């Protein structure tokens, strides 16, 4: 329990404004908001592409004569390459110069996008997606590190609000834009759209972004071959298990059990190596900072919960209610509007109000809205969930910005590049695990509810027989007397299946709400952070 002295005597940590005297950074050249827009373009392009590609999968499968299962490798190949390069981006940034490496990644991502759109076969598309993932993996951590260093600590909340536009809004806009492009033109334009955005990002980064002193004078340490090899091993195993686990009955398949064992051993070895090595590829000792450790846990849980709602709400409209991909994207589009409204608000008040309170309010509102989704039925209209969808987007703004600000602003500028790599990797892994968990629960709970509903509806019961007779007589006029009863039974089974799917979505929404409410409590483990007029940061360890 904290003493009075600890409560009222905050401890100052080594986080300074970009113009601080420690030489850890340099004052931004020109307007830092121009720097923010420059790096945000790259992040927005990378996150948006992931969401657009997921919508285009059925079109890709049909165009390239591939099965739906084979088409999912379009996502998996990208995510594996992305996960491998993301933690290593800090080393490459220090080795080759962060600005130069960032521009190279944007160029590689943009060129690979062209080859993705022009791919004549699935094999060529997968190779291009691997190159795209290698280029896109470094965009988020490098952009976030540059952004945070361009602003003094007191204004980092507003800067993270702009960065959140790419991280939070892009996944929401992706399904709508992707559905429109694929329906109106072709799935290939889901990749071609990156070309003008990438060209603009390269121009702005080359003109307005500059490396700080500590990056230009960084010691060129040897590349951590062991750490990089272990990173490839455990991230590759994890992504393949998550992508193919449900398809092969998870641990019922021997290869998944072997892959899980390899994952556990390589992950443990990777953590041990990165914690003890002198110059590891990823310095996990940054987790000794309590605020960063708590923020890493919360960003993992945020990725887990936000990607569940982003993935399964459009799926509900399509699979249960029969909406098209474009219509489902339009229905969930207001979440992006809520985020666009909330991000400027949180940017203004983040340095005036205790960020823990803002984060708690955001998670609570997100949990309430997700819980409201669990009261859906088969009779809802496209506008029924409009208000909670908007509020969900608005509340996520009050979650992402405080977590990012409180976790990273207590670190020195020299540690930010490494910290943002860990931070973004955990968010991506949380999202992958969340989507895989939601898909598994939907399938398993649908089967469970279908069995329960069938048991409560005996074939000899009067309600079922009455429904079959009425439907059989109606369908018999159109299909023939012999086919009417069979068609009526099929119609009843379809209704049973639809109800079971509805109940499974309700279960997933309730469990996601529980995760959000848990995060609202965990957020109070943060030390309170305040900012002084001289640009220094105070951590109130007793609060």
C-alpha positions as CSV (number, residue, x, y, z in Angstrom):
1,X,0.0,0.0,0.0
2,X,1.4,3.4,-1.0
3,X,2.5,5.8,1.6
4,X,1.5,9.5,1.7
5,X,5.0,10.5,0.5
6,X,4.7,8.2,-2.5
7,X,1.4,9.6,-3.4
8,X,2.3,13.2,-3.3
9,X,5.9,13.1,-4.4
10,X,5.9,11.9,-8.0
11,X,9.0,10.5,-9.6
12,X,10.4,12.1,-12.7
13,X,11.5,9.7,-15.5
14,X,13.8,10.2,-18.4
15,X,11.4,11.2,-21.1
16,X,12.0,14.6,-22.7
17,X,10.7,16.7,-25.4
18,X,12.4,16.3,-28.8
19,X,14.5,19.4,-28.0
20,X,15.8,18.1,-24.7
21,X,19.3,18.7,-23.7
22,X,20.2,15.0,-23.4
23,X,20.8,14.7,-27.1
24,X,18.5,11.8,-27.5
25,X,16.4,13.5,-30.1
26,X,16.4,16.5,-32.3
27,X,13.9,19.1,-32.7
28,X,11.6,18.4,-35.6
29,X,12.3,20.3,-38.8
30,X,9.1,22.3,-39.6
31,X,5.7,21.5,-38.3
32,X,5.6,18.2,-36.4
33,X,2.0,17.7,-37.6
34,X,3.3,17.4,-41.1
35,X,5.6,14.6,-39.9
36,X,2.7,13.0,-38.2
37,X,0.6,13.0,-41.4
38,X,3.6,11.7,-43.4
39,X,4.1,8.6,-41.2
40,X,0.4,8.1,-40.7
41,X,-0.1,7.6,-44.4
42,X,2.2,4.6,-44.4
43,X,0.4,3.1,-41.4
44,X,-3.0,3.8,-42.8
45,X,-2.1,2.1,-46.1
46,X,-0.7,-1.0,-44.4
47,X,-3.7,-1.5,-42.1
48,X,-6.3,-0.7,-44.7
49,X,-4.7,-3.3,-47.1
50,X,-5.1,-6.1,-44.6
51,X,-8.9,-5.4,-44.2
52,X,-9.5,-4.9,-47.9
53,X,-7.7,-8.2,-48.8
54,X,-9.9,-10.2,-46.4
55,X,-13.0,-9.0,-48.1
56,X,-11.7,-9.9,-51.6
57,X,-10.7,-13.5,-50.8
58,X,-13.8,-15.2,-52.4
59,X,-13.2,-13.1,-55.6
60,X,-9.5,-14.0,-55.6
61,X,-10.4,-17.7,-55.2
62,X,-12.8,-17.6,-58.1
63,X,-10.5,-15.6,-60.4
64,X,-7.4,-17.7,-59.8
65,X,-9.2,-21.1,-59.8
66,X,-8.3,-21.7,-56.1
67,X,-10.4,-23.1,-53.3
68,X,-11.5,-20.9,-50.4
69,X,-9.0,-22.8,-48.2
70,X,-6.1,-22.0,-50.6
71,X,-7.2,-18.4,-50.8
72,X,-6.7,-18.0,-47.0
73,X,-3.0,-18.3,-47.6
74,X,-3.2,-14.8,-49.2
75,X,-3.7,-13.6,-45.6
76,X,-1.5,-16.1,-43.9
77,X,1.5,-15.5,-46.0
78,X,1.3,-11.8,-45.5
79,X,0.8,-12.1,-41.7
80,X,3.7,-14.5,-41.3
81,X,6.1,-12.2,-43.2
82,X,4.7,-9.2,-41.3
83,X,5.1,-10.8,-37.9
84,X,8.7,-11.8,-38.7
85,X,9.9,-8.3,-39.7
86,X,8.0,-6.3,-37.2
87,X,10.1,-7.0,-34.1
88,X,13.3,-6.7,-36.1
89,X,12.4,-3.3,-37.5
90,X,14.2,-1.4,-34.7
91,X,17.6,-3.1,-35.5
92,X,17.2,-2.4,-39.2
93,X,16.2,1.2,-38.5
94,X,19.4,1.7,-36.4
95,X,21.6,-0.2,-38.8
96,X,20.6,1.5,-42.0
97,X,19.0,4.7,-40.7
98,X,15.3,4.9,-39.7
99,X,14.2,7.3,-42.5
100,X,16.0,5.4,-45.2
101,X,14.6,2.0,-43.9
102,X,11.1,3.4,-43.6
103,X,11.2,4.7,-47.2
104,X,12.6,1.4,-48.4
105,X,9.7,-0.4,-46.7
106,X,7.1,1.8,-48.2
107,X,8.6,1.4,-51.7
108,X,8.8,-2.4,-51.2
109,X,5.1,-2.5,-50.0
110,X,4.0,-0.3,-52.9
111,X,5.8,-2.3,-55.6
112,X,4.7,-5.6,-54.1
113,X,1.1,-4.2,-54.2
114,X,1.4,-3.8,-57.9
115,X,2.6,-7.4,-58.4
116,X,-0.2,-8.6,-56.2
117,X,-2.8,-6.9,-58.4
118,X,-1.1,-8.2,-61.6
119,X,-0.5,-11.7,-60.4
120,X,-1.7,-14.3,-63.0
121,X,-1.6,-17.3,-60.6
122,X,-2.1,-18.0,-56.9
123,X,1.6,-18.9,-56.5
124,X,2.7,-15.5,-57.9
125,X,0.2,-13.7,-55.7
126,X,1.5,-15.5,-52.6
127,X,5.1,-14.6,-53.4
128,X,4.1,-11.0,-53.9
129,X,2.2,-11.1,-50.6
130,X,5.3,-12.3,-48.8
131,X,7.2,-9.3,-50.2
132,X,4.3,-7.0,-49.2
133,X,4.4,-8.4,-45.6
134,X,8.1,-7.9,-45.4
135,X,7.7,-4.2,-46.4
136,X,4.6,-3.7,-44.3
137,X,5.8,-5.2,-41.1
138,X,8.1,-2.3,-40.2
139,X,5.7,0.5,-41.1
140,X,3.6,0.6,-37.9
141,X,6.5,0.5,-35.2
142,X,8.7,2.9,-37.2
143,X,5.9,5.4,-37.8
144,X,4.8,5.3,-34.2
145,X,8.4,5.8,-32.9
146,X,9.0,8.8,-35.3
147,X,5.6,10.3,-34.3
148,X,6.2,10.1,-30.6
149,X,9.7,11.6,-30.9
150,X,8.4,14.5,-33.0
151,X,6.2,15.8,-30.2
152,X,6.9,16.8,-26.6
153,X,5.3,14.4,-24.0
154,X,2.5,16.8,-23.2
155,X,1.3,16.7,-26.8
156,X,1.8,13.0,-27.5
157,X,-1.8,12.2,-26.7
158,X,-2.9,14.4,-29.6
159,X,-0.3,12.8,-31.8
160,X,-1.4,9.3,-30.9
161,X,-5.0,10.3,-31.8
162,X,-3.8,11.0,-35.3
163,X,-1.9,7.8,-35.4
164,X,-5.0,6.0,-34.1
165,X,-6.8,7.1,-37.3
166,X,-4.7,4.6,-39.2
167,X,-4.8,1.8,-36.6
168,X,-8.5,2.0,-35.5
169,X,-10.3,3.6,-38.4
170,X,-8.6,1.8,-41.3
171,X,-9.8,-1.7,-40.3
172,X,-13.4,-0.4,-40.3
173,X,-13.2,1.4,-43.6
174,X,-11.5,-1.6,-45.2
175,X,-14.5,-3.9,-45.7
176,X,-16.6,-1.1,-47.1
177,X,-14.0,0.1,-49.5
178,X,-12.9,-3.4,-50.4
179,X,-16.5,-4.5,-51.1
180,X,-17.1,-1.5,-53.4
181,X,-13.8,-2.0,-55.3
182,X,-14.3,-5.7,-55.9
183,X,-18.0,-5.4,-56.8
184,X,-17.6,-2.3,-59.0
185,X,-14.2,-3.1,-60.6
186,X,-12.1,-6.1,-59.6
187,X,-10.3,-7.6,-56.6
188,X,-7.1,-6.4,-58.2
189,X,-7.9,-2.8,-57.4
190,X,-7.8,-3.7,-53.7
191,X,-4.1,-3.8,-54.2
192,X,-3.7,-1.2,-56.9
193,X,-5.2,1.4,-54.5
194,X,-1.9,1.3,-52.5
195,X,0.2,2.7,-55.4
196,X,-0.9,6.4,-55.2
197,X,-0.9,6.3,-51.4
198,X,2.5,4.8,-51.3
199,X,3.9,7.3,-53.7
200,X,2.6,10.2,-51.7
201,X,3.9,8.7,-48.4
202,X,7.4,8.3,-50.0
203,X,7.4,11.9,-51.1
204,X,6.3,13.3,-47.7
205,X,8.7,11.0,-45.6
206,X,11.7,11.9,-47.8
207,X,10.9,15.6,-47.4
208,X,9.7,16.0,-43.8
209,X,11.1,13.2,-41.7
210,X,14.6,13.3,-40.3
211,X,16.6,10.9,-38.1
212,X,17.4,12.0,-34.5
213,X,21.0,12.2,-33.3
214,X,20.9,8.9,-31.4
215,X,19.8,7.1,-34.6
216,X,22.5,8.7,-36.7
217,X,25.2,8.0,-34.1
218,X,23.9,4.5,-33.1
219,X,26.5,1.7,-32.7
220,X,26.2,-0.9,-35.4
221,X,25.8,-4.1,-33.3
222,X,26.1,-7.5,-34.9
223,X,22.8,-9.0,-36.3
224,X,21.2,-11.4,-33.8
225,X,21.0,-14.5,-36.0
226,X,19.8,-16.8,-33.2
227,X,17.1,-14.4,-32.1
228,X,15.9,-13.9,-35.7
229,X,15.8,-17.6,-36.4
230,X,13.8,-18.3,-33.3
231,X,11.5,-15.3,-34.2
232,X,10.8,-16.8,-37.6
233,X,10.1,-20.2,-36.0
234,X,7.6,-19.3,-33.3
235,X,5.7,-16.6,-35.3
236,X,5.4,-18.9,-38.3
237,X,4.2,-21.8,-36.2
238,X,1.7,-19.6,-34.3
239,X,0.2,-18.1,-37.5
240,X,-0.2,-21.5,-39.3
241,X,-1.8,-23.0,-36.2
242,X,-4.2,-20.2,-35.8
243,X,-5.1,-20.2,-39.5
244,X,-5.5,-24.0,-40.0
245,X,-6.4,-25.1,-36.4
246,X,-10.2,-25.1,-36.8
247,X,-10.0,-26.7,-40.2
248,X,-7.9,-29.7,-38.9
249,X,-9.7,-30.0,-35.5
250,X,-7.0,-28.3,-33.5
251,X,-5.2,-30.7,-31.2
252,X,-7.0,-33.6,-32.8
253,X,-4.4,-33.4,-35.6
254,X,-0.9,-34.7,-34.9
255,X,0.8,-32.0,-37.0
256,X,-0.8,-29.3,-34.8
257,X,0.4,-31.0,-31.7
258,X,3.9,-31.1,-33.1
259,X,3.7,-27.5,-34.3
260,X,2.5,-26.4,-30.8
261,X,5.4,-28.1,-29.1
262,X,7.8,-26.4,-31.5
263,X,6.0,-23.1,-30.9
264,X,6.3,-23.5,-27.1
265,X,10.0,-24.4,-27.1
266,X,11.0,-21.7,-29.6
267,X,9.0,-19.0,-27.9
268,X,10.5,-19.9,-24.5
269,X,14.0,-19.9,-26.0
270,X,13.4,-16.6,-27.8
271,X,12.2,-14.9,-24.6
272,X,15.1,-16.3,-22.6
273,X,17.6,-15.3,-25.2
274,X,16.2,-11.7,-25.7
275,X,16.1,-11.2,-21.9
276,X,19.7,-12.3,-21.3
277,X,21.6,-11.5,-24.5
278,X,23.8,-8.3,-24.6
279,X,22.5,-7.0,-27.9
280,X,19.3,-9.0,-28.7
281,X,17.2,-8.5,-31.8
282,X,14.3,-7.5,-29.5
283,X,15.2,-6.1,-26.1
284,X,12.5,-7.5,-23.8
285,X,14.1,-5.9,-20.7
286,X,11.9,-2.9,-21.6
287,X,9.1,-4.8,-19.9
288,X,10.7,-4.0,-16.6
289,X,9.0,-0.6,-16.9
290,X,5.7,-1.2,-15.2
291,X,3.6,1.1,-17.4
292,X,5.0,-0.5,-20.5
293,X,4.3,-4.0,-19.2
294,X,0.7,-3.1,-18.3
295,X,0.3,-1.4,-21.6
296,X,1.6,-4.4,-23.5
297,X,-0.9,-6.6,-21.7
298,X,-3.8,-4.3,-22.5
299,X,-2.8,-3.7,-26.1
300,X,-2.8,-7.5,-26.5
301,X,-6.3,-7.7,-25.0
302,X,-7.4,-4.8,-27.1
303,X,-6.2,-6.4,-30.3
304,X,-8.0,-9.6,-29.2
305,X,-11.4,-7.9,-28.6
306,X,-11.4,-5.2,-31.3
307,X,-10.5,-7.7,-34.1
308,X,-13.3,-10.0,-32.9
309,X,-15.9,-7.3,-33.3
310,X,-14.4,-6.1,-36.6
311,X,-14.4,-9.6,-38.0
312,X,-17.7,-11.2,-36.7
313,X,-20.2,-8.3,-36.9
314,X,-20.0,-8.1,-40.8
315,X,-20.0,-11.9,-40.7
316,X,-23.2,-11.9,-38.8
317,X,-24.9,-9.7,-41.3
318,X,-23.7,-11.9,-44.2
319,X,-24.0,-15.4,-42.8
320,X,-27.1,-15.0,-40.7
321,X,-29.1,-12.2,-42.3
322,X,-27.9,-12.8,-45.9
323,X,-26.4,-9.3,-46.6
324,X,-23.9,-8.9,-49.4
325,X,-20.3,-8.0,-48.5
326,X,-20.8,-4.4,-49.6
327,X,-24.0,-4.0,-47.7
328,X,-22.5,-5.5,-44.6
329,X,-19.6,-3.1,-44.9
330,X,-21.9,-0.2,-45.2
331,X,-23.8,-1.2,-42.1
332,X,-20.7,-1.4,-40.0
333,X,-19.2,1.7,-41.5
334,X,-20.6,4.0,-38.8
335,X,-18.0,2.6,-36.4
336,X,-15.4,4.4,-38.4
337,X,-17.4,7.6,-38.1
338,X,-17.5,7.1,-34.3
339,X,-13.7,6.7,-34.2
340,X,-13.1,9.8,-36.4
341,X,-15.3,11.8,-34.0
342,X,-13.7,10.4,-30.9
343,X,-10.0,10.7,-31.9
344,X,-9.9,14.5,-32.0
345,X,-11.8,14.7,-28.7
346,X,-9.3,12.4,-27.0
347,X,-6.4,14.2,-28.6
348,X,-7.6,17.5,-26.9
349,X,-8.4,16.1,-23.4
350,X,-5.8,13.4,-23.0
351,X,-3.2,15.7,-21.3
352,X,-5.9,17.3,-19.1
353,X,-7.6,14.2,-17.6
354,X,-6.2,11.1,-15.9
355,X,-5.6,8.7,-18.8
356,X,-6.6,5.8,-16.6
357,X,-10.0,7.3,-16.2
358,X,-10.4,7.8,-19.9
359,X,-9.3,4.3,-20.7
360,X,-11.6,2.8,-18.0
361,X,-14.5,4.7,-19.5
362,X,-13.6,3.6,-23.0
363,X,-13.4,-0.1,-22.1
364,X,-16.6,0.1,-20.1
365,X,-18.5,1.8,-23.0
366,X,-17.0,-0.7,-25.5
367,X,-18.1,-3.6,-23.2
368,X,-21.6,-2.2,-22.8
369,X,-22.0,-1.8,-26.6
370,X,-20.7,-5.3,-27.2
371,X,-23.1,-6.7,-24.6
372,X,-25.9,-4.8,-26.4
373,X,-25.0,-6.7,-29.5
374,X,-25.9,-9.9,-27.7
375,X,-29.6,-8.9,-27.7
376,X,-29.8,-9.2,-31.5
377,X,-32.5,-11.3,-33.2
378,X,-33.3,-12.3,-36.8
379,X,-35.7,-9.4,-37.2
380,X,-33.3,-6.5,-36.8
381,X,-33.1,-3.8,-39.5
382,X,-29.8,-2.3,-40.9
383,X,-30.3,0.7,-38.6
384,X,-31.1,-1.3,-35.4
385,X,-27.5,-1.4,-34.2
386,X,-26.5,2.1,-35.6
387,X,-26.1,3.8,-32.3
388,X,-24.1,1.1,-30.5
389,X,-21.9,0.6,-33.6
390,X,-21.1,4.4,-33.6
391,X,-20.5,4.3,-29.8
392,X,-18.2,1.3,-30.2
393,X,-16.0,3.3,-32.6
394,X,-16.1,6.4,-30.3
395,X,-15.1,4.3,-27.2
396,X,-12.2,2.6,-28.9
397,X,-10.6,6.1,-29.4
398,X,-10.7,6.5,-25.6
399,X,-8.9,3.1,-25.3
400,X,-6.1,3.1,-27.9
401,X,-4.7,6.6,-27.3
402,X,-4.4,6.4,-23.5
403,X,-2.9,2.9,-23.6
404,X,-0.3,4.0,-26.2
405,X,0.5,7.2,-24.4
406,X,0.8,5.8,-20.9
407,X,2.8,2.8,-22.0
408,X,5.4,4.5,-24.1
409,X,5.7,8.1,-22.9
410,X,7.5,6.9,-19.7
411,X,10.4,5.5,-21.8
412,X,13.4,7.4,-23.1
413,X,13.6,8.2,-26.8
414,X,16.4,5.7,-27.2
415,X,14.0,2.9,-26.1
416,X,11.0,3.9,-28.1
417,X,12.0,2.2,-31.3
418,X,12.4,-1.2,-29.6
419,X,9.3,-0.7,-27.4
420,X,7.0,0.2,-30.4
421,X,8.1,-3.1,-32.1
422,X,7.1,-5.1,-29.1
423,X,3.9,-3.1,-28.6
424,X,2.7,-3.5,-32.2
425,X,3.7,-7.2,-32.3
426,X,1.5,-7.9,-29.3
427,X,-1.4,-6.1,-30.8
428,X,-1.2,-8.1,-34.0
429,X,-0.8,-11.4,-32.2
430,X,-3.8,-10.5,-30.0
431,X,-5.8,-9.8,-33.1
432,X,-4.8,-13.1,-34.7
433,X,-5.7,-15.1,-31.6
434,X,-8.9,-13.2,-31.2
435,X,-10.1,-13.9,-34.8
436,X,-9.1,-17.6,-34.5
437,X,-10.8,-18.0,-31.2
438,X,-14.0,-16.3,-32.4
439,X,-14.2,-18.5,-35.5
440,X,-13.7,-21.6,-33.5
441,X,-16.3,-20.6,-30.9
442,X,-18.8,-19.7,-33.7
443,X,-18.5,-23.1,-35.3
444,X,-18.4,-25.1,-32.0
445,X,-21.2,-23.2,-30.4
446,X,-23.4,-23.4,-33.5
447,X,-23.1,-27.2,-33.4
448,X,-23.9,-27.2,-29.7
449,X,-27.0,-25.0,-30.0
450,X,-28.2,-26.9,-33.1
451,X,-28.1,-30.1,-31.1
452,X,-29.9,-28.5,-28.2
453,X,-32.6,-26.9,-30.4
454,X,-33.2,-30.2,-32.2
455,X,-33.5,-32.0,-28.9
456,X,-36.2,-29.5,-27.8
457,X,-38.1,-29.9,-31.1
458,X,-39.2,-33.6,-31.5
459,X,-40.4,-34.6,-34.9
460,X,-43.6,-36.0,-33.5
461,X,-44.4,-32.7,-31.7
462,X,-47.6,-30.8,-32.8
463,X,-45.9,-27.4,-33.5
464,X,-43.3,-29.1,-35.9
465,X,-45.9,-31.2,-37.6
466,X,-48.2,-28.2,-38.1
467,X,-45.3,-26.2,-39.6
468,X,-44.3,-29.1,-41.9
469,X,-47.9,-29.5,-43.2
470,X,-48.4,-25.8,-43.9
471,X,-45.0,-25.4,-45.6
472,X,-45.3,-28.7,-47.4
473,X,-48.7,-27.8,-48.8
474,X,-47.4,-24.4,-50.0
475,X,-44.2,-25.7,-51.6
476,X,-46.1,-28.6,-53.1
477,X,-47.9,-26.2,-55.4
478,X,-44.6,-25.0,-56.8
479,X,-42.4,-28.1,-56.6
480,X,-44.8,-30.9,-56.9
481,X,-46.7,-33.0,-54.3
482,X,-43.8,-35.4,-53.8
483,X,-41.1,-32.8,-53.3
484,X,-43.2,-30.5,-51.0
485,X,-42.6,-32.4,-47.7
486,X,-38.8,-32.8,-48.3
487,X,-38.5,-29.1,-49.2
488,X,-40.5,-28.2,-46.1
489,X,-38.2,-30.3,-43.9
490,X,-35.2,-28.5,-45.5
491,X,-36.8,-25.1,-44.8
492,X,-37.3,-26.0,-41.1
493,X,-33.8,-27.2,-40.8
494,X,-32.5,-24.0,-42.3
495,X,-34.5,-22.0,-39.7
496,X,-33.0,-24.3,-37.0
497,X,-29.5,-23.7,-38.3
498,X,-30.1,-19.9,-38.5
499,X,-31.3,-19.8,-34.9
500,X,-28.2,-21.9,-33.8
501,X,-25.9,-19.5,-35.6
502,X,-27.6,-16.5,-34.0
503,X,-27.1,-18.0,-30.5
504,X,-23.4,-18.6,-31.2
505,X,-22.9,-15.0,-32.2
506,X,-24.6,-14.0,-29.0
507,X,-22.2,-16.1,-27.0
508,X,-19.2,-14.6,-28.6
509,X,-20.4,-11.0,-28.1
510,X,-21.0,-11.7,-24.4
511,X,-17.5,-13.2,-23.9
512,X,-15.9,-10.3,-25.7
513,X,-17.8,-7.9,-23.4
514,X,-16.4,-9.8,-20.4
515,X,-12.8,-9.2,-21.8
516,X,-13.5,-5.5,-22.2
517,X,-14.8,-5.2,-18.6
518,X,-11.7,-7.0,-17.4
519,X,-9.5,-4.6,-19.2
520,X,-11.3,-1.7,-17.6
521,X,-10.1,-3.0,-14.2
522,X,-6.6,-4.0,-15.3
523,X,-6.0,-0.4,-16.6
524,X,-5.8,0.9,-13.1
525,X,-2.5,-1.0,-12.7
526,X,-0.9,1.9,-14.6
527,X,1.0,4.4,-12.6
528,X,-0.5,7.8,-13.1
529,X,1.3,10.0,-15.6
530,X,1.4,13.8,-15.6
531,X,3.3,16.3,-17.7
532,X,5.2,19.3,-16.5
533,X,5.6,22.6,-18.4
534,X,9.3,21.9,-19.1
535,X,8.3,18.8,-21.1
536,X,9.3,16.2,-18.5
537,X,7.1,13.4,-17.5
538,X,6.1,12.4,-13.9
539,X,5.1,9.0,-12.8
540,X,3.1,8.9,-9.6
541,X,4.0,5.5,-8.3
542,X,1.7,5.6,-5.3
543,X,-1.4,6.2,-7.5
